[in-house]
Amino acid sequence: MREFLVEITTAIPDGTPRAEVDDRRAAEAVRARELAAAGHLDRLWRPVGELRSIGLWRAADEDELRTEVLGTLPLHAWMSFRVTPLEPHPNDPGAAPGSASAH
């Protein structure tokens, strides 16, 4: 699988009932755990003081990432994504000796 850095910004539409927001957020947490268990979500961060997240995601290619991974998130309709495909760096201190990547 390829690795992708994904920046996600969520904008909840004005007037959305609080119960719907709470339900989708709860479902989002469940789906994130499922995607992590399946090897698609490796890490997820929230920059301090910002309402966005940055994650390290995996998929066969960007099309699969956008449709079969990110497209399955319960908050997807309210999200915008900035996807950056990644490749191993030869000086990556996390890479195992003799391999292109530690993953």
N, C-alpha and C positions, 0 to 999 in steps of 0.2 A: 504494500500500500504506500501511496505517496503521502507526504506531510504537507499541511497547509496552515498558515497563520490566518486566523479569521477574526476580524473585528466586527462585533455585532452591536448595533444601536437599536434599542427598542423604543418606539413611540406609541403609547397607548392613545387611541383616538378619544378626543373630548366626548364626554357623555357616555362612555362605556360604563355599565354598571359595575360597582365594586365587586360584587359576587362573581361576575364573569372574569374579571381580572384575577381574583384570588383563585378561581378554579383553573384558569389557564396556567398560572404560575405554579400551582401544585402539580399539574400534569407535566409542565416543563421540567420540574425536578425529577419526576419519575422517568421521563424520556431521556434526560441527560444521563441518568444512571444506566439505562438500557444501552445507550450509545457507547458509554464508557466500557461496559461489559463486552460489547461486540467489537471493541478495539477502534472505534471511530473517534472518540473523544479522549484525548490524553491528558490535557491540562486546561484549566479555565481560571482566568484572573479577572478582577474588576479593578481598574485604575482608581486610586484614592480620589474621592470627591467627584467621580464621573459616573454618569448613568449609561455605561456601555461595558462590554466585556471583551476580552481578548482570549482566544483559545488556540490550542494546538490540536488540530483535527487530522484524521486520516481517512483516505478513501482511495479507490482504484484510480480515479481521475477527477478533475474538477466538475464534470457533469454529474458523476455519481454523488460527489459531495453536496452539490447544490440541490439535486432532486431527491435522492434517496436518504440523505443524512440531514442536512439543514432543512430541507423541505418537509421533514416529518416533525419538526418542532411545533408544539402547540401554539407558540407565540409567533410563528413564522410570518403570518400576515401583517404583523405589527413591526417586523424587524427589517433592517437594512444590513447588508453584509458587504464587507470589503475583504476579498479573498486574495491571499498572496501565496502562490505555490512555493514550496521550499525544496532545497536540495542540500545534501550534506556538504559541509565546509571541511577542507582538508585539515584545518587546525582546530576542529571541534574537540574540546577537552572531554566531552562526554562520549565520544565514539570509542568503541572497543578497538584495541590494537589490531591492525590488519583488516579492519572492516570499513566500509564506506560510512556506516552510521551505527550508533548503538541500538537503534530500533530495528 
